[in-house]
Amino acid sequence: MARAKSRVKTITQVKSEQPCSNKRQALSQLKRIKWNIDFRSDNQHHFWKTIDSNDITFCAGPAGCGKTFLSVYYALQMLAQKKYESIILTKPLVEAGGEKLGFLPGDVDEKTEPFMMSFYYNMEQIIGKQRLDVLRDSGVIKVIPLAYMRGLTLTNTCVILDEAQNTLPIQIKTFLTRIGQGSKFIVNGDLLQTDIHHENGLEDSIKRLVGVRGLGMSRFTNEDIVRHPIVGPVLSRYAPDWKVSHDSAESTMSNYIENGQAFAIKVRDKINKYYN
């Protein structure tokens, strides 16, 4: 499938003067959005189909492949079609020593706001900020920290867990067993970018749950990165088996500045020799 550039046409862009002050107006306007996404790679299309045909979907891949965007686009489109009553967003709120939600000031929304910006930014691109704010204020779009999931049964809801590589296996178990009738769960993460020093819940779950009926899996590679062409090469340099030069940073910069492209080519030749 050829890569296609797309621009989501939102109600905000079509009728910016249209008021939206309550839940009824927001949901009515969502129905009139032109829901017609253009997939930018075969794996994006496969991810979408996997979500659509399973109750739970696991997706692993590097940053910039559209995991979050596709997930919230799917959730919002299904909300517009009344297939779900609400959308729930969650992430492991990981800092250096693990989850420290209680040390952050404010209520749950205020505490989680910095962690949820990737969700909110993508949703704004699709439905506009005004509709997003209305749906958040009315509880149609909700944030529930993983730490508060225990004991809940989530019905008729599309639930998205992002950054799952920062979970522990017990957190994934708790999360998945919250699924109730009529709900769909999406679990996204990057297996090479964990911020915890314990067993990786995403990796454990993929190996443990493969083959469960109703649970699908999808993956992205560096070739699927659509954020910016430079993201792929940058991520490749952070691969676990990447050998960083023993030269000092000062020496490296001096060589590059003095020799320019010739030095860069020499480094790339050395890299290619190492990997081949």
C-alpha positions as CSV (number, residue, x, y, z in Angstrom):
1,M,0.0,0.0,0.0
2,A,1.4,3.4,-1.0
3,R,1.9,5.9,1.8
4,A,-0.7,8.6,1.6
5,K,-0.7,11.9,3.3
6,S,-3.9,12.8,5.0
7,R,-5.4,15.7,6.9
8,V,-8.3,15.0,9.3
9,K,-11.2,17.3,8.5
10,T,-12.8,18.2,11.8
11,I,-16.0,20.0,12.6
12,T,-13.8,22.8,13.9
13,Q,-12.3,23.3,10.5
14,V,-15.6,23.0,8.6
15,K,-17.7,25.2,10.9
16,S,-15.5,26.9,13.4
17,E,-18.4,29.2,14.5
18,Q,-20.7,26.3,15.4
19,P,-21.3,26.4,19.2
20,C,-20.7,23.4,21.4
21,S,-21.6,23.9,25.0
22,N,-23.0,20.5,26.2
23,K,-22.7,16.8,25.7
24,R,-25.7,16.6,23.3
25,Q,-24.2,19.1,21.0
26,A,-20.8,17.6,21.1
27,L,-22.0,14.1,20.2
28,S,-24.3,15.4,17.5
29,Q,-21.4,17.2,15.9
30,L,-19.2,14.1,16.2
31,K,-21.7,12.3,13.9
32,R,-21.1,14.8,11.2
33,I,-17.3,14.5,11.1
34,K,-16.1,13.0,7.8
35,W,-14.7,9.8,9.3
36,N,-12.4,8.7,6.5
37,I,-8.9,8.0,7.7
38,D,-6.0,7.4,5.2
39,F,-3.6,4.8,6.4
40,R,0.0,5.6,5.9
41,S,1.4,2.1,5.9
42,D,0.1,-1.5,5.7
43,N,0.8,-2.0,9.4
44,Q,-1.4,0.9,10.3
45,H,-4.2,-0.7,8.3
46,H,-3.5,-4.0,10.0
47,F,-3.6,-2.4,13.4
48,W,-7.0,-0.8,12.7
49,K,-8.5,-4.2,11.4
50,T,-7.0,-6.0,14.5
51,I,-8.7,-3.5,16.8
52,D,-12.0,-3.8,15.0
53,S,-12.1,-7.6,15.0
54,N,-11.0,-8.3,18.6
55,D,-12.1,-7.4,22.1
56,I,-8.5,-6.8,23.2
57,T,-5.6,-5.6,21.0
58,F,-1.9,-5.4,21.8
59,C,0.2,-3.2,19.7
60,A,4.0,-2.8,20.0
61,G,6.2,-0.5,18.0
62,P,8.5,2.5,18.2
63,A,7.5,6.1,18.7
64,G,6.0,7.9,15.8
65,C,4.1,5.1,14.1
66,G,0.6,6.5,14.9
67,K,-0.3,4.0,17.7
68,T,-2.0,6.6,19.9
69,F,-3.6,8.6,17.0
70,L,-5.1,5.5,15.4
71,S,-6.4,4.3,18.8
72,V,-8.1,7.5,19.7
73,Y,-9.4,8.0,16.1
74,Y,-11.0,4.5,16.3
75,A,-12.5,5.2,19.8
76,L,-13.9,8.6,18.7
77,Q,-15.4,7.3,15.5
78,M,-17.1,4.4,17.4
79,L,-18.3,6.9,20.0
80,A,-19.8,9.0,17.2
81,Q,-21.5,5.8,15.8
82,K,-22.9,5.1,19.4
83,K,-21.1,1.7,19.6
84,Y,-19.6,2.8,22.9
85,E,-21.0,5.1,25.6
86,S,-17.6,6.4,26.8
87,I,-13.9,6.4,26.2
88,I,-11.4,5.8,29.0
89,L,-7.8,6.7,28.8
90,T,-5.0,5.4,31.0
91,K,-1.3,5.2,31.4
92,P,1.2,4.0,34.0
93,L,2.2,7.3,35.7
94,V,5.9,6.4,35.9
95,E,8.6,8.6,37.4
96,A,12.1,7.6,38.3
97,G,11.1,5.4,41.2
98,G,7.8,4.2,39.8
99,E,4.2,5.6,40.1
100,K,4.1,8.6,42.5
101,L,0.6,9.8,41.9
102,G,-0.1,10.8,45.5
103,F,2.8,13.3,45.6
104,L,1.4,15.4,42.7
105,P,-0.9,18.3,43.7
106,G,-4.6,18.6,42.8
107,D,-7.4,16.1,42.0
108,V,-7.1,13.1,39.7
109,D,-7.6,15.2,36.5
110,E,-5.0,17.7,37.6
111,K,-2.5,15.0,38.7
112,T,-2.9,13.1,35.4
113,E,-3.0,16.1,33.0
114,P,0.8,16.1,32.2
115,F,0.8,12.4,31.5
116,M,-2.2,12.5,29.2
117,M,-1.2,15.3,26.8
118,S,-0.4,12.8,24.0
119,F,-4.1,11.6,24.2
120,Y,-5.5,15.1,24.4
121,Y,-3.3,16.5,21.6
122,N,-4.4,13.7,19.2
123,M,-8.0,14.1,20.1
124,E,-7.9,17.8,19.5
125,Q,-6.6,17.2,16.0
126,I,-9.6,15.0,15.3
127,I,-12.6,16.7,17.0
128,G,-11.3,20.1,18.1
129,K,-10.5,21.4,21.5
130,Q,-14.0,22.7,22.3
131,R,-15.7,19.4,21.8
132,L,-12.9,17.5,23.6
133,D,-13.3,19.8,26.6
134,V,-17.1,19.3,26.7
135,L,-16.8,15.5,26.4
136,R,-14.2,15.5,29.2
137,D,-16.3,17.8,31.5
138,S,-19.4,15.6,30.9
139,G,-17.5,12.4,31.7
140,V,-17.9,10.8,28.2
141,I,-14.1,10.9,27.9
142,K,-12.5,9.9,31.2
143,V,-9.1,9.4,32.7
144,I,-8.6,6.6,35.2
145,P,-5.1,6.0,36.5
146,L,-4.0,2.3,36.6
147,A,-3.6,2.6,40.3
148,Y,-7.4,3.2,40.6
149,M,-8.5,0.4,38.3
150,R,-8.9,-2.4,40.8
151,G,-12.5,-3.4,41.5
152,L,-14.0,-1.7,38.4
153,T,-16.0,-3.4,35.7
154,L,-15.9,-1.3,32.5
155,T,-18.9,-1.9,30.2
156,N,-19.8,-0.4,26.8
157,T,-16.5,1.5,26.8
158,C,-13.5,1.8,24.6
159,V,-10.4,1.8,26.8
160,I,-6.9,2.7,25.7
161,L,-3.8,1.9,27.7
162,D,-0.7,3.7,26.4
163,E,3.0,3.3,27.4
164,A,2.3,-0.2,28.5
165,Q,6.0,-1.0,28.5
166,N,6.1,0.9,31.8
167,T,3.6,-1.5,33.5
168,L,4.3,-4.5,35.7
169,P,2.7,-7.8,34.8
170,I,0.3,-7.5,37.8
171,Q,-0.8,-4.1,36.5
172,I,-1.6,-5.5,33.0
173,K,-3.5,-8.4,34.6
174,T,-5.5,-6.0,36.7
175,F,-6.2,-3.8,33.7
176,L,-7.3,-6.6,31.4
177,T,-9.6,-8.2,33.9
178,R,-11.6,-4.9,34.2
179,I,-13.2,-5.6,30.7
180,G,-17.0,-5.9,30.8
181,Q,-19.7,-6.6,28.3
182,G,-19.6,-4.5,25.1
183,S,-16.2,-3.0,25.8
184,K,-13.0,-2.9,23.7
185,F,-9.5,-2.6,25.2
186,I,-6.4,-1.3,23.3
187,V,-2.9,-1.8,24.8
188,N,0.0,0.1,23.2
189,G,3.7,0.3,23.9
190,D,7.3,0.3,22.8
191,L,9.2,-2.8,23.9
192,L,12.5,-1.0,23.5
193,Q,11.7,2.1,25.5
194,T,10.8,1.0,29.0
195,D,11.4,3.4,32.0
196,I,11.2,0.8,34.7
197,H,13.8,-1.6,36.0
198,H,11.4,-4.5,36.8
199,E,9.7,-7.1,34.6
200,N,8.1,-5.5,31.6
201,G,4.3,-6.0,31.7
202,L,3.8,-5.5,28.0
203,E,6.5,-8.1,27.0
204,D,5.2,-10.5,29.6
205,S,1.6,-10.2,28.4
206,I,2.4,-10.6,24.7
207,K,4.3,-13.9,25.5
208,R,1.7,-15.0,28.0
209,L,-1.5,-14.2,26.1
210,V,-0.8,-15.1,22.5
211,G,-3.5,-17.3,21.1
212,V,-6.3,-16.2,23.5
213,R,-9.5,-16.1,21.5
214,G,-10.7,-12.5,21.1
215,L,-7.2,-11.1,21.7
216,G,-5.3,-9.7,18.7
217,M,-1.8,-8.4,18.2
218,S,-0.3,-5.9,15.8
219,R,3.2,-4.5,15.5
220,F,5.1,-1.6,13.9
221,T,8.8,-1.2,12.9
222,N,11.0,1.8,12.3
223,E,9.8,1.7,8.6
224,D,6.3,2.7,9.9
225,I,7.4,5.9,11.5
226,V,5.4,8.8,10.1
227,R,6.3,11.5,12.7
228,H,9.4,12.7,10.8
229,P,11.9,10.9,8.6
230,I,14.7,11.6,11.1
231,V,13.0,9.7,14.0
232,G,13.8,6.3,12.5
233,P,17.6,6.8,12.3
234,V,17.6,8.4,15.8
235,L,15.8,5.4,17.3
236,S,18.1,3.0,15.6
237,R,21.1,4.6,17.4
238,Y,19.3,3.8,20.7
239,A,18.9,0.1,20.0
240,P,20.1,-2.2,22.8
241,D,23.0,-3.5,20.7
242,W,24.1,-0.1,19.4
243,K,27.9,0.5,20.2
244,V,28.5,4.0,21.2
245,S,32.0,5.4,20.3
246,H,34.6,5.5,23.0
247,D,35.8,8.9,21.8
248,S,34.8,11.8,23.9
249,A,31.9,14.0,22.9
250,E,34.3,16.9,22.5
251,S,36.5,14.9,20.1
252,T,33.5,13.6,18.2
253,M,32.1,17.1,17.7
254,S,35.6,18.5,16.7
255,N,36.0,15.7,14.1
256,Y,32.6,16.4,12.7
257,I,33.0,20.1,12.5
258,E,36.5,19.9,11.0
259,N,35.8,17.1,8.5
260,G,32.1,17.5,8.0
261,Q,30.5,15.1,5.6
262,A,33.7,13.0,5.2
263,F,33.6,12.2,9.0
264,A,29.9,11.4,8.9
265,I,30.4,9.0,6.0
266,K,33.3,7.3,7.8
267,V,31.1,6.8,10.9
268,R,28.3,5.4,8.7
269,D,30.7,3.0,7.0
270,K,31.9,1.8,10.4
271,I,28.2,1.3,11.4
272,N,27.4,-0.6,8.3
273,K,30.4,-2.9,8.7
274,Y,29.4,-3.6,12.3
275,Y,25.9,-4.6,11.4
276,N,26.7,-6.5,8.3
